[in-house]
Amino acid sequence: MFISKKIFLLLAILVGSVALQYLLSRSKSKWLGLILPSISILISLVALLNMNYYMAVKNVLLQSTLVLTIFNIPTIVYVAIYVAGRDAVRKKLSAKEKMNIQDLD
């Protein structure tokens, strides 16, 4: 029962962060949508710096690549949501601008 509560909490955090990224990406300011991807990149860099570097070079390179790949999956998702959100905002603004131009004629 305890494990299911943890999974539910993690899923709630995941859904909440995706919803927050969606809302921030569709805001008027383009910088708000870059907050969560920036935090995600910083977390991946902290994870990379916290690795144990007293291993063979081959193992360090393999482990570093694996850590960066796994920890940057949320970054890729957040950036994809950001690009889609900004595209929707851009289309909305261009449609509004076209209507304003037509009103002037």
N, C-alpha and C positions, 0 to 999 in steps of 0.2 A: 504494500500500500504506500509505503514511504517513497519508493522509486517512482511510482506513477505521479505523485505530487511534484517531484523534481522535474520529471519530463513535462508535465503540464506547465510548470513555471517557466521552463526554458522555451517551450513553444509559445507561451504568452509573450515573453520578451522578444522572441524572434518576430512574431506577427506585429507586435507593437513597434519595433524598430523599422520594419518594412513600411508600415502605415505612416510612421513619422517621416521617413525618407520620401514617401510619395507626396505627402502634404508640403514638405519643405521644398521639394523640387518644383512644385506647381505654384510656388509663391512668386510675387513680382520680382523680388531680389534674386539674382542668379547665385549669389554667394551662400544663401541659406541652405541650398541643396548640397553644398560641398562639405557641410559640417560632419555628417556621419561617415562619408568616405575618408575624410582626413583623420578622424578618430580611429577608424579601422586600420589605416596605414600605420599610424603611430603604434597601435597595439601590436601589429605584426613586426614592427621594428624592435619594440621592447622584447617580444618573444625571441627574436633573433639574437638580440644582445644578451639575453639571459641563458643562452645555450652554454654547454660545457665545452670549452675549446682545448681541453687537454686530451684530445683524441688524435688519431692519425688524420692527415690532411684529406685523404679520400673520404673518410667518414664524416669529417666536418663539412665538406662540400655537399655530400649527399644529404646530410641532415639539414643543412642550411636551405638547400633547395626545397626540401620537403616541408620545412616549417614555413617558408615564404609562400609556397603554393597553397598550403592548407589555410593559413591565416589570412590570405588575400582573397579567398572565395567570397566573403561578405563584401569586400571592397568592390569586386567585380559586379556583384548584384546591386549594390548601392549606386555605382556609376551607371549601370544600365537603366535603373529606375530614374536617375537624374537626367540622362539623355532623353528618355521617353517623355518625362515631365516637361523638360525645357522645350522639346519639340511641340508638345501640345500648347504650351504657353505662346510660343512663337507663331503657331498657326492661328491661335485665337486673336493675337494682336494684329496679324496681317489682315485677317478678315475684318476686324474692327476698323483698321486703317482704310481698307477698300470701301467700306460703307461710308466713312467720313469723306473720302474723295468723291464718291457718287453723290453725296448730299450737297457738295459744293457746286456740282454741275447743274 
